[in-house]
Amino acid sequence: MSYLIPPTGFSASIDYRPPVNMRPEWAHLFRPEHEYKKVRLGVRQLRNVFVNHYGLVIDNGLLVKGCAPNIGSGSYDDGFYYPHWRKAMEQMLVSRFGRSIPSKRLDDGRTYLLIHSPWFSYYFWITECIPRLLTVREHLKDVVLIYPEDWGRLPYVQETLSLFPELQLEVVPSDVHLFVKDLVMPEVKPWTPMFIPEQVMEVRNLIFDAADARAVKAPFSGNIHLSRLDARYKNFANPTEVTDLLDEFGFQHVTMTGLSIFEQAAMMRTTDNLVSITGAGMSNFTFLQKGSNVLDVTNAGYLHHAKYKFHFKKLTDIVGANYRVLFCAHANDPDVIDYFLQNLVADIPVMRTELEAMMS
């Protein structure tokens, strides 16, 4: 095991600010966190390793440090190391000695690149995968990207990778594990709710530059409500009342469905006031303009949930947007087991007060 790029630290700091509508009883939720300042990331060169279909890497019987977030220790740790190690080891042993699960050997003299992990969505693409790719930007002509077959149905992945035409792809069918002779693995930040300012700004600049080069127009601008009507969970339990209120304040109701990653970024850059229920779409806070305003509508259960990090708020601190939060009771739907997926009951008078203050 060696390093193509040795581990280095980061120097930029997050300018933590309390929510604009901060209350004393929320102080425990919005304490500044500086764990990111201790992070040092590099690019590992590995030989003869096992890579499971989720991107976990086993070398000499252990998970390789930096192959995935949340497998270390610290204030963010959720104890994922052991179950992930055990599952990946079982997959490796069955792939090597059994026949019940498929595997493939990549030992054709080429060097392969890994940038994904078991956690994957638009959020993780923006906050983890693209930063890993950018770490080896100068070496892309020399590597072949391990490309899970499922990525072919994700426009934001294809749109981003089109910015790197020199990059070759190795399409790996679903549920196929890999034995890789030569692997380049950029280390990922250690915890998913952590942001490293330099990485956020690198992604922001990459997508803005691409949008500008393509003369992408913002499909909407001004006052935006990021609607979740196309999502299965976490909507408003009183949607008509909320819609009528937002209409009164001149908000446009927008879903990201059908918008390219460049259109989403262009829209965020021209947004003045944004209202959204907490969700992965808030990854696009990366592209907000300095001085814009955000109202994060979230579950009141988080007031007592010590592990929730209000990580989207950290994005507003990095880009200089103004953050407000509105805690709402949830609907207690017995068919939704996880409380954080429950629909939210917006208190309309309180929401009106927040909108008036935000837009004054």
N, C-alpha and C positions, 0 to 999 in steps of 0.2 A: 504494500500500500504506500503510495506517495502522493504528492500534490502537484497538479499542473499549475495551479495558482495557490500560493501559500495563504493561510488564514490571515485576514486583516480586520481591523476594527473600523468603527464608523465615528465620525466627529460631529455631525449635525445633531442638534438638540430639538426636542419637541417643546414648543412654547405652550405649556399647559395653561389653560384658562378655565375657570369654572363655567358651567352653563350660564347663559345670560339671565335665566330665571331661577338661579340657584336658591335653594332653601337650606337652612342649617341642618335639617334632618337628613339631607342627602349627602352630607360631607363624606361619609364612609364609601360612597359609590364613585366619587370622582377625585380620589387622591392621585396626585402625579405618580407615575410609575417610571422608573429609570432602568429597568432590567435590560432594555435594548442597548444601553451604553456598554454593557459587558460582553456583547455578542461579537465574536470573531468568526467570519465565514471564509472558507476557501473552496477550491475545486479539487476533489480527490481523483486520483487515477487508480483504478482497481483492476485486478486480474483474477480471472476464474472465479467469478461470484455468481450467486443465484439472485435473480430479480423476480419477485412474484408479480402477478398481474396488477397489483395495486401500486407497484413501485417500491416496495420494501426490499432492501438489499441485505443478503446474508453473506458474510465473509468469515471463514473459519468458525462457523457455528454461532456467530453473534450478529445482531443487527448493526449495520454500519452507522456510526454517529453522523447525524446530518442528513440521513436519507429521507426522514419524515419529521414533521413537527410533533410535539407532545409525547415524545418517547424518552425525554430526559428527566431532570428533576428541577424543582424550583417552584415559585409561587403559582405558576400556571399549570403545573403538571397534574394530569388526570389519571396517571397510572396506566398508560396505554402500552408501556414497554413490554411487559410480560405477555399479555394476550396477543399482541402483534408478533412478538418473537416466536411464541409457540405456534401460531397459525402458519407463519412463514416457514418455520422449520419443518412442520408436518408436510407442507406443500413441497418443499425441497426434497424431503426423503421419499415421498410418494412419487414425485416426478422422476427421481433418479432410479429408484428401485422397483417401482410399481408401474401399473398401466392404467389406472383409473382416472388420472387427470393428464391433460396434454401439456407438453413442454416443447421448447425449441432451443437449439444451440446456435448461438451467434459467435462463430469462431472462424469467420471467413477472411481474417486479416484486416477488417475494418474496425474502427474505434466507435463505440456507441455512446450516445448522450442520453442521460436520464434527467427529466425535470419535473416529474409528477410524483405524487404520494397518495396514500389511501384516502385523503380528504380531497374531494374535487367537486368544484362547481364554478360558476362565474367568479365568485369571490376568491376562490383559491387560484384561479387562473390569473387574476389581476394582481393578487398580493403575494403569490409564491412562485407560480410557474414562470411568468414573464421575468421577474427578477432573476431567477436561476438561469434563464436563457440569456439574459443580457450580461451576466457574469462572464460568459464564454463567447461573447459576441465576436471577438477577434479570432476565434478558433473554429468557427462554424463550418468552414470549408473542409475541415479535417475530420469531422465527426458525422455520424448518422443518428438522427433523433429517433428514439424509441417512441412510436406513435400508436397509442391504443386505438383499436379499430373504432371504438365508440366516439372518438373525437371527430370522426367524419361527419357526424350529424350536428356538430356544434359550430355554427357560423363564426362565433367570436374567436375560436381557436384557429380556424382556417384564415380568417381575416388578419389575425396577428401574424401568423407564420408566413403569410404572403409578403411581409416586410423583409423577409430573409430568404430571398430566392436561391441563394447558394446552399441552403440547408437541405440535405438528403433525408428521406424518411424511411423508417422500417416499420411498416404497418403490422401490428401484432393483433391477431384475432382475440376476441373476448375470452377470458378465462384461461389463456395460454401463459404459462410461466416460462422464464428464460434462464438459460445458462450462458453467461456472457464472458468471453475471454478477455476483452479489453473494454473497460467502461470508464467514461468520464462522468463524474457526479458532482455538480455544484451543490454545496451544502445549503439546506433550507434554514430559514430562521427557526429557532427552537420551539416557538409556540404560535399557534394560529391567531390568537387575538393580539399579537404583538405587531407593531409597525416600526420599521426602520426608516427614518425620514429620507435618507438618500435613495432607498429603493422606491419609495412612493414617488419621489420626484422624477426618477429615471423613467418609470412607467408613464407617468403623466406627460413628460416631454416626448417620449416615443410616440404615443397615440396622438397628441396634439400635432406634432410635426407631420405625421402621416395624414391626419385629417386636413391639415392646411395644404399639403401637397396635392391632395385629391379635391381640393376646393369643396369640402363637405359643408353643407348648410345645416344649421341647427333646425330640426323639424319643429321644435317648440322652444319658446324662450319666455323670460319674465317670471311669472308666478306659476309654479308647477306642483301638482299633486301627483306623486308617484303612486298610482293606483295598483292594488294587488288583486283586481278583479279576475285576472287570469291565473291567479295562484289558488291552490287547493285549500290552504290554511292561512290563518292570520290576516283576516279581513276585518272590516268593521261589522259589528253585530247590528248597528243602526245606520246602514249605508245611506239611506235617503236623507236623513237629517244631516249627516256629515257632508254629503254632496251639495245639498242646498246651502249650507253654511259656506263652504269653499267657493261655490258659485257667486255668492254674495260678495266675496273678497276678490273675485276676478281670477280664480285659479283655473288652470287647464288640467284636465284629468288625463294622465298619460300612463300607458304601460310601455315597458321596454320591448315587448314582443314585436319582432319584425324590424327593429332598429339595429343597424350595424354597430359595432363597438365604436366606430368613428362618429356615427350620428349621436350615440349616447354621450360621448365625451363632449361633442360640440354643443349639445343641449345643456349639459351641466355647466359648461363654460359661460353660457348666456342666461343662466337662471339667477334671478334675484332673490326669490323666496321659494323655499322647498318644504313641502310637507310629505312625510312618508311614515308608514308603519315600519318598525325595525325589521330588516330582512337583508338578504344577500345583495339586493339591488343597491344598497347603500355603499357597496364597493365603489360606486360611481362618485361618491364624495371626493375621491381622488381628483376629480376633474372640476370641482367647484371653483369659482373665482373668489379671490380674496374679498372679504366684506359682504359676501352673500349670507343669507340667513337660512337656517335649517330648524324645522320643528320635528323632532323625532318622537313619534307616537309609539309608546311601548307599554309592556305589561307591568302592572303594579306589583306583580309577583317578584320582579327584579329588585324591588326595594329590600327584600329579605334574602336574596339569592347571592351569597358571597362570591361565587365563582364567576358570575357574569361580569365582564370587564368593560362594558360600554366602549368597545373597541372602535365603533364607527365614529364616536365622538373624537377619538384621537386623530382620525383623518381630518376632521374639521380644524383641529388645532394645527396640524401640519400645513394645511393649505391656507389657513387664515380666515376660515369662514366662522360665522357666529352660530353657536349651538344652543338650542332650547330643547327641553324634554317635557313631554306630557305623559304622565302615568295614568293608565286606564285599567279599570276592572275588566276581567275577562268573563266570557259567557258561561263558563262551566258546562260545556257540552260533554256529556258522558261518553260520547263516541270518540273524543279526542283525548288520548291518554296524557300526552305531554302538555303541561299548562302553557308553555311558551308558544305552542302552536294554536292556542285558543283564539277565537275571534275576540276583538276588543270592543267594549262598550264606551264610546266617547261621551264624556260629559260635555254637552254642547255649550253651556254658558262658560265653562272654564276654557274650552277650546277657543271660543270667541275672544275671550280676554287675551289669550296668548297670541292669536292672530293680530288683534288690534295693536298689541305691544310690538310684535315683530315687524309690522308694516308701518309703524308710526315714524 
